[in-house]
Amino acid sequence: MTSWAGRWLADYRRMLKGPELEEPFDVWLYRPLAYLLVKAIAPTPITPNQVTAFNLLPGLAAAWCYWQGTPGGYLAGAVLLFATNVIDCVDGMLARVRGAGTVTGYILDGLADYIIQVSLFVALLHGVAVTEGDPWLSLACGVPAGLVFAWWCARLDLLRGEWLARVHGRRRDPHAELAALRREAEQWRRQGGHHLERALVGAFGIYVRLWYRGGDSDPATADNEPLAEWMCRKRPVLRMAVLMGPSTHITLIVIAGLLARPLWYLWTALVLGAFWGAMVLGLQAVRERGGLVRTS
């Protein structure tokens, strides 16, 4: 490998979250393209939050195209959605390369993702109703598929958060996180920050409370279990979980758009999503039972 290629590869890896946290489609498809954009944007004054806000445009445009329920609309929506997922990788990579990540940026990124995903699912429901001529079929497939997707995103968020906290040596402490959120909200107040940004920090405080209330109780994560053993036990669960993460769903929607077969995606998301979720939960139960035996 030439020296410049080695430097680029090392630079690219520095922008990733970590091998256990990344989805395969991101690592091998979306993030390499996003990396080229990051290299172009990094010397400019463009901020990660501005990238996040801009990404709403192609994301909502993609949803509008899927809403039409026509072959041309699906094709245009697939192209726009592919671009949206590439740009979605840019803000986080740009923040990591600049060392400028903030709670507000994290909230904005999550909020933008939710807006795009909800809009996309609503558009798919309408598109399927137009394509198939049966709105009840659209509702029967789309609503359960959307619920499975939302549940799995929340579940994956819990697994990723648990990994980050444990691997970095920090116990999951909601009081500490809420205190940090209050400090950032107070900083925005003193600096005359926008009401929207301050409201986002407050809303995220509510989310953190719900996050910890809904988190799993894993007695084997106590301090008497060595970190290496804990990572060995959790790694297979997390790596299996990320295989059906949001980027996988986005890729399936892109493929469905290229084929003008949105109903295919809804069935796949419902059946495969539920099956994969059950498989991950089963693997997690087996691995945690093994951890309890070793630490008892």
N, C-alpha and C positions, 0 to 999 in steps of 0.2 A: 504494500500500500504506500503510495507516495506521501510525502510529508504534508502537503496541503490537504489531501484527503483525510489523513489521520487527524489533523487539527480540526477540520470541519466535523468529523465524526465525534471527536471529544467535546467540541463545542455544542453539538446537537444533544449529546447525552447529558450534558450539564443542564440543559433546559427541561429535561424530563422529570416527572414526579418520582419515578422509581419503578423497577421492573415489576414489582408486585401490584402496583397501583394503576398501571397503564393498560388500556385496552389494545388488543392486537391491531385492530383497524387503525387506531390512532398512531401507533408506533410505526407501522409499515406503510401507511397511506396518507393520512391527514397531516400528521406532524412534520414529516419531511417537507411537504409543500408549505406548511406554515412556517417552517424554519427559514425558507427563502424569503418570506415576507418579513419575518422578524429581523433578518439581516439588513433588509432595506429600510425598515422603520426605526431600528435602534438608534441611528445617529440623529433622527429628527425629534422635534418636541412632542410628537404624538404620544399620548399616554395610553396605558392599558384600558382605562375606563372609557376613553374615547373610542377605542377599537370595539369594546363591548357594546357601546351604544350604537355605533355604526352597523354592527352585525344584525341588529334588529331589522334593518331594511331588507337585505336579501332573505332573511328568515321569514318575515311576514309576507314578502313577495312570493316566496315558494309556497307558503300556505294558501295564498290567494290563487295560485296556479292550480294546485291540487283541488281546490274548491270547485273549479270549472267542470271537472269530470269529463274532460275531452282528451284525446290522445296528445294533441298539441300542448294542452295545459299540463298534463302529466310530464311530458318531456321537458318543458321549460322549468317546471317545479323541481324535477330531479337535478337539473344542472344548477339551479339556484341553491337547492338544499345541500348539494355537494360543496359548493363554495362557502355556504354558511358554516358547515362543520369544519372546514379548513380555517376560516377566520376565527371560529370559536376557540381554536387551539392557540391562536396568536397572542391573545391578551395575557393568558397565564404564562406562556413562555417568555413574553416580553417583560412581565413583572419579575420573573425569576432571574433573567439575565441582568436586569437593572437592580435587583435586590430591593424592589419598591412595592412589594405586596402589602395590601392593607385589608382590614376587615371590610371596609366599604367596597373595595374592589371585588372581594370575594362575594359579597352580597349582590352587587350589581351583576356579576357574571351568572350567579345562580338564578337571579330574577329574570334576566334576559333568556336564559335557557328554558325556564318554566313558561314564559310567555310564548316563545317559539314552539315549544313542544305541545302546549295546550292548543294553540292556534292550528298547529299541524294536524292534531287528532280530530279537531272539529271539522277542519277542511276535508280530511279523509272520509269522515262520516258522510258529509254532503256529496263528495265526489263519488263514493260507492253507491249512494242512493241514486245519483244521476246515471252512472254507468250501468248499474244492474236494474234500474227501474223499480227498486224495492226498498223503500226507506226502513221498513221493519227489519229486513235482513241486515242493513247497515247498522242499525241500533243494536241488534242482537249480537253482532260480532264486534262492533267497534267499542261499545261501552265496556264490556268485560275486558277486552284487550287493553283499553286505556287504563283501567283500574289495575290490571296485572303489571303494566309498565310502570305506573306511578308507585305501586307497592315495591317493585323491584329496585327502582331508583333510590327510594328511601332506605331500603335494606342494604344496598351497595354503599350508600353514603355512611351508614353505621359501621360497616366492615372496614371501609377505608379510614374513617376517623379513628377507630379503635387501633388500627395498625400504626397510623401516624403517631398517636399519643404514646403507645407502648414502645415502639422502636426508638423514638426520640427520648425515652426515659421519663416521660411525663405521665403521671396518673391522670385518668379522666376526672377532671375536677370542674364541675359546672360553675362553682362559685368563682374560681379563678378566671374562667373565660368570661363570665358575666361582668366581673370587675374590669377586665380589659376592655370590654365593649363600652362600659360606662365611661372609662377614661377617654376612649376615642370620641364618644358622643360629646363629652365635655370639651374636648379639644376643638371639635367642630363649632361648638357654641361660642367659645372664646375667640375663635378666628372668624366668626361671622359666617360660618358654613351654611350652605343651602339647607332649607328645611327638609327637602327630600332626602338628602344624605343623612341628616340627623334622624329622620323617621326610619330610614332603612336600618340604621344601627339598632334603634329601639326594637324594630320588628324582628331583627335577627336574634335579639335577646330572648324573645318569646320562642323562637325556633330552637334555640339552644336548650331552653327548659324542656320543651317537648322532646328534643333529641335524646336527652339523658333519661327522661321519664320512659321513653320507648325503647331504650337500649337494653341489650341482653345482659343478664347477670351471669358472669362467668367466674366462678370462684377460683378456677385454676389460674387466673391472671394475678393472683396475689403475689407479693414480693418473694415468696419462698420458691416460686418456679423460675429457674434461670431464663434469661431473655432468649438465649439461643434455642432452648427447648420450646418456649412459647412460640417463637417465630416458625420453627419447624412444624409445629402443630397447626398454626393458623395459615401458613403460606398456601397449602393446597386449596383451602377453602376460598381464599381471596382470589387466587389465580383462576379458579373455576368460575367464581362469581363474575369477574370482569369480562369473561367471554360473552356474556349477554348484557353488557352495559349499554348506555345510551348510544354510543357510536355504532354499535352493532345494529341497533334498531334503526338509526338514521340511514345506515348503509342498505338495510333491507327495504326501507321506504324509497330510497333512490332507485334501487333495482326494480321495485314495483312500479315506480314512475316510468322508467325506461321501457318496461314491458306493458305499460298501461293496464296493470292488473293490481289495483289497490286492495281489492278484496283478498288477494293472496297474502298481502302483508298482514292484514288484520287476523286472518286465520293463523298465520305463522306466529304472530306476536302472542295470540291467546294460547294456542296449544303448546308451542315450544317454550314460551315464556313461563307458563305454569309448570310444565314438566321440568325445565331447568331449575326453576326456583325450588321445587320439591327436592331435586337431586342435591342442590347446594345445602339446603337445610338438613337433609339426611346426613351428608358428609360432615357438616358442622357438628351435628349431634354426636356422631361417632368419634370425631377428633376430640371434642370436649370431654366426652366420657373417658377417653384414654388419658387426657390431661389430669382429670380428677383422680384417676387411679394412681398415676405416678406421683402426685403431690400429696396423697393421703398418708 
